[in-house]
Amino acid sequence: MTKTQALKQLQDYIRRKHLAISTEKSYLNWASRYMDWLATRKASPGTSSEAKVEAFLTHLAKTGVAASTQNQAFNALNCLYRHGLGTPLVGVDSLRAKQGQRVRTAPSRQEVAELFAQLQDHGGYPTNLLARLLYGCGLRVGEGLALRLRDLDFSRCRVTVRGGKGNKDRVVALPKSLLPALQRQAKLAKALAAEDVAKGLPVQLPHRMAAKYPRSAFAPAWAFLFPGKSPCEHPRTGRLVRYHFHPANIQRALTQASQRADLAEPIRPHTLRHGYATHLLESGANPKAIQEALGHTHLDTTMGYLHAHARDLASPLDSLAA
């Protein structure tokens, strides 16, 4: 089987499983890199697939890549052999990069307040509102940008996050202080959607919905809350659609605001999610409720936002007599 054929079969599998576009790009990139790397080596005719993958992963480890990067490469190659080449790997033992434990860093409440005081909209997009929504609901940046008008329930003050990490849906309480701004943004998004309908421009729909329910592409409920200014080409279908604005806008807005606020560490979109979890835990909120709001599978992941228990230990030095 040629490289092109293998990559095509891998791509077809990824699309059948409705995996994210980012996952598709990553897996195809790793599969291509791996096959190009093999082409530069003179492997013995009898070398097994497992040995080839082990050698490649060991090569990555020696170059000093992060453990998460190497694990991503392994997952991509495992998928390539199982679904692209039809020959599943059986036991791969390689030099793997160690993934150490890291303490999650979260900004203080004061730092978040100083950030928002300096935060401005970027590129003509409501990045200020999006940032406050990420912090106020504990959303990942992709989850915030993917919100559609149908996901907002203003009467109950709730938002439904659909297709989050692990393809899981969840319901989160909306900050009451954001309701007026969100309602204004929803009104603007709905007006833009009406203009698109008049022009025959569809909104991007998830998975195969556009093929099964073509009218939904012109339904106001499916319009993005944070639409992009210009239409773009869908990476899979090539069709011109309306999509949400690019995450680079919120990233740049936060970087600039962090600089203006003179913060020691710049605050990123995901840092706001850390702040949401940390500040709720510190205020005594129910960890199980926070777990559900964040969409964590395991409670241990949520409790990690408390950092180390050692932070609450009093130093013995303070108990010594002066």
C-alpha positions in Angstrom: 0.0 0.0 0.0 1.3 3.4 -0.9 1.7 6.3 1.5 -1.2 8.2 -0.2 -3.5 5.2 0.1 -2.7 4.7 3.7 -3.3 8.3 4.6 -6.6 8.3 2.7 -7.8 5.3 4.6 -6.8 6.9 7.9 -8.6 10.1 6.9 -11.7 8.2 6.0 -11.7 6.4 9.4 -11.3 9.7 11.2 -14.2 11.3 9.4 -16.4 8.2 9.9 -15.8 8.5 13.6 -16.6 12.3 13.5 -13.3 13.1 15.2 -12.3 16.8 15.4 -10.6 18.5 12.5 -7.6 19.3 14.7 -7.3 15.6 15.5 -7.4 14.8 11.8 -4.7 17.3 11.0 -2.5 16.0 13.8 -2.9 12.3 13.0 -2.3 12.8 9.3 0.8 14.9 10.0 2.3 12.3 12.4 1.5 9.4 10.0 3.1 11.3 7.1 6.2 12.2 9.2 6.6 8.6 10.3 6.4 7.2 6.8 8.9 9.9 5.5 11.2 9.0 8.4 11.0 5.3 7.5 11.9 6.1 3.9 15.2 7.6 5.1 16.2 4.5 7.0 17.4 1.2 5.8 15.4 -1.3 7.9 16.0 -5.0 7.6 13.5 -6.8 5.4 12.1 -8.8 8.4 11.8 -5.8 10.8 8.3 -5.8 12.4 5.9 -2.9 12.4 6.2 -2.7 16.2 10.0 -2.4 16.0 9.7 0.4 13.5 7.3 2.3 15.6 9.5 1.7 18.7 12.5 3.1 16.8 10.5 6.2 15.7 9.2 6.9 19.2 12.7 6.4 20.7 14.0 8.8 18.1 11.4 11.4 19.2 12.3 10.9 22.9 16.0 11.5 22.1 15.2 14.8 20.4 13.7 16.0 23.6 10.0 16.4 22.6 7.4 16.8 25.4 5.9 13.6 26.7 2.4 14.7 25.6 3.8 15.2 22.0 5.3 11.7 22.0 2.1 10.2 23.3 0.2 12.0 20.6 2.5 10.6 18.0 2.0 7.1 19.4 -1.8 7.4 19.3 -1.6 8.6 15.7 0.6 5.7 14.6 -1.5 3.2 16.5 -4.5 4.6 14.6 -2.6 4.4 11.3 -1.7 0.8 11.6 -5.1 -0.3 12.9 -7.3 1.7 10.6 -5.1 2.9 7.8 -3.0 -0.2 7.1 -5.3 -2.8 8.7 -2.5 -4.4 10.8 -2.9 -3.5 14.5 0.2 -3.1 16.6 0.8 -5.6 19.3 2.8 -4.3 22.3 5.2 -1.4 21.6 8.1 -1.0 24.1 10.1 2.1 23.4 12.1 4.8 25.1 9.3 7.1 26.2 9.5 10.7 27.4 8.6 10.9 31.0 5.6 13.1 31.8 6.3 14.8 35.1 3.7 16.2 37.4 3.1 19.9 37.1 1.3 22.2 39.4 -1.5 24.0 37.7 -1.1 27.7 37.8 -4.1 29.9 38.2 -4.3 33.7 38.5 -5.5 35.3 41.7 -8.9 37.0 41.8 -7.1 40.3 41.9 -5.1 39.5 38.8 -8.3 38.5 36.9 -9.9 41.8 37.9 -6.9 43.7 36.7 -6.8 41.8 33.5 -10.5 42.5 32.7 -9.9 46.2 33.5 -7.3 46.4 30.7 -9.0 43.9 28.3 -10.1 45.4 25.0 -11.9 43.9 22.0 -9.5 42.8 19.3 -9.9 42.7 15.6 -13.4 44.1 15.8 -14.6 41.0 17.7 -16.2 40.8 21.2 -13.1 39.3 22.8 -13.8 41.0 26.1 -17.2 39.3 26.4 -15.7 35.9 25.3 -12.9 36.1 28.0 -15.4 36.9 30.7 -17.6 34.0 29.5 -14.6 31.6 29.6 -13.8 32.6 33.2 -17.4 32.9 34.3 -18.4 29.4 33.1 -15.0 27.6 33.1 -15.1 26.9 29.4 -12.3 25.9 27.1 -11.7 28.5 24.4 -13.0 26.1 21.7 -16.1 25.5 23.7 -16.8 29.2 24.0 -16.3 29.9 20.3 -18.4 26.9 19.3 -21.5 28.2 21.1 -24.6 28.7 19.0 -27.8 30.6 19.7 -29.6 27.4 20.4 -27.2 26.7 23.3 -28.2 29.8 25.3 -31.2 29.7 27.7 -31.6 33.2 29.0 -34.8 32.4 31.0 -33.0 29.8 33.1 -29.6 31.5 32.9 -27.9 28.4 31.5 -25.7 27.5 28.6 -25.4 24.0 27.0 -21.8 23.1 26.0 -22.1 20.5 23.3 -19.4 18.1 22.0 -16.8 19.1 24.6 -13.7 17.1 25.3 -14.5 13.4 25.0 -17.5 14.5 22.8 -19.6 15.1 26.0 -22.3 17.6 26.5 -22.9 19.5 29.8 -25.0 22.4 31.2 -23.3 25.3 33.0 -24.9 28.3 34.8 -24.4 31.6 33.0 -23.1 34.6 35.0 -26.0 36.9 35.6 -23.7 39.9 35.2 -23.1 38.9 31.6 -26.8 38.4 30.6 -27.3 41.9 29.1 -24.1 41.7 27.1 -24.8 38.1 25.9 -28.3 39.1 24.8 -26.9 42.0 22.8 -24.3 39.7 21.2 -27.0 37.1 20.4 -29.1 39.8 18.7 -26.1 40.9 16.5 -25.4 37.2 15.7 -29.0 36.6 14.7 -29.0 39.7 12.5 -25.9 38.6 10.7 -27.4 35.1 10.2 -30.5 36.7 8.6 -28.2 38.5 6.1 -26.4 35.2 5.4 -29.8 33.5 4.7 -30.7 36.3 2.2 -27.3 35.7 0.5 -27.6 31.9 0.5 -24.6 31.6 2.8 -24.9 28.6 5.2 -23.5 28.3 8.7 -21.0 25.5 9.3 -22.8 22.5 10.8 -21.2 19.7 12.8 -20.4 16.3 11.3 -22.9 15.2 8.6 -25.7 17.4 9.6 -25.4 19.6 6.5 -26.0 16.6 4.3 -28.8 15.1 6.4 -30.6 18.4 7.3 -29.6 21.0 4.8 -32.2 23.5 6.0 -30.6 23.6 9.4 -27.6 25.5 7.8 -30.0 28.5 7.4 -31.8 28.2 10.7 -31.2 31.1 13.1 -30.8 28.7 16.1 -27.7 27.2 14.5 -25.9 30.5 14.1 -22.7 31.0 16.0 -22.8 33.3 19.0 -19.4 34.6 18.0 -19.4 34.6 14.2 -16.4 35.5 12.0 -16.6 38.6 9.9 -16.0 36.8 6.6 -17.1 33.5 5.1 -14.5 30.8 5.0 -13.9 27.5 3.1 -14.8 24.4 5.1 -11.6 22.3 5.5 -13.4 19.0 4.7 -16.1 19.9 2.2 -14.6 23.0 0.6 -17.9 24.7 0.8 -18.1 28.4 1.7 -19.7 28.8 5.1 -20.0 31.1 8.1 -17.8 30.0 11.0 -16.9 31.4 14.4 -14.0 33.9 14.6 -10.5 32.6 15.0 -9.2 31.9 18.5 -6.0 33.9 17.8 -8.1 37.1 18.4 -8.9 36.2 22.0 -5.3 35.0 22.6 -3.9 38.3 21.4 -6.4 40.3 23.3 -5.4 38.5 26.6 -1.7 38.8 25.9 -2.0 42.6 25.3 -4.2 43.1 28.4 -1.7 41.1 30.5 1.0 43.4 29.4 -1.0 46.6 30.1 -1.9 45.2 33.5 1.8 44.5 34.2 1.0 40.9 35.3 4.0 38.7 36.3 2.6 35.9 34.1 0.5 36.4 31.0 -3.0 35.0 31.3 -4.1 32.7 28.5 -7.6 31.6 27.6 -7.1 28.2 29.3 -5.7 30.0 32.4 -9.1 31.6 32.9 -10.6 28.1 33.1 -8.0 27.2 35.8 -9.0 30.4 37.6 -12.7 29.4 37.5 -12.0 26.0 39.1 -9.4 27.3 41.6 -11.5 30.2 42.9 -14.6 28.1 43.3 -12.7 25.4 45.2 -11.1 28.1 47.4 -14.5 29.6 48.2 -15.8 26.2 49.4 -18.0 25.2 46.4 -19.0 21.6 46.0 -16.1 19.8 44.1 -18.5 17.4 42.5 -20.5 20.3 41.1 -17.4 21.9 39.8 -16.4 18.6 38.2 -19.6 18.5 36.3 -19.3 22.1 35.2 -15.8 21.5 33.9 -16.7 18.3 32.2 -14.0 16.3 34.0 -14.4 12.5 33.9 -12.6 12.0 37.2 -12.9 14.0 40.4 -9.1 13.8 41.0 -8.7 16.0 37.9 -10.8 18.7 39.4 -9.2 18.4 42.9 -5.9 19.0 41.2 -6.8 22.7 41.0 -6.4 22.8 44.8 -2.7 22.3 44.0 -0.7 20.5 46.7 -2.1 20.0 50.2 1.2 21.3 51.4 0.1 24.8 50.7 -2.1 24.8 53.8 0.7 23.5 56.2 2.0 26.0 58.7 5.8 26.1 58.6 7.5 24.9 61.9 9.7 27.9 61.7 6.8 30.1 62.7 6.2 28.1 65.9 9.7 28.6 67.2 10.2 31.0 70.0 11.7 34.3 68.9 
